[in-house]
Amino acid sequence: MCIPPIPEINRRLQVGYPDLRFHDLRHSFAVSSLQAGDDIKTVQENLGHHSAAFTMDTYAHVTETMRKASSEHMDAFIGILLDKLQCSN
């Protein structure tokens, strides 16, 4: 498979989308991957970053949807713990 050089990709993206750059797509991919639940190490590898810390610092924006999902996970976890405590009494 022949991959065109970055300037060629940028030129192609500008057809109909003058403000869209290659790294805009890369950023969207990274953030979408994290929001979809991909672990940070997998996203780091997919992007070719040296460290997961760099990937986290660059792409791991906490959104309201992510905050809500985290809250729901913790609520479920606490519910399980409370159920176990009640069963052991």
Protein Blocks (a to p, Z undefined) as FASTA:
>chain_A
ZZddfklmmmmmmnopambcfklmmmmmmmmmmmnopafklmmmmnopabfklmmmmmmc
cdfklmmmmmmmmmmmmmmmmmmmmmmZZ
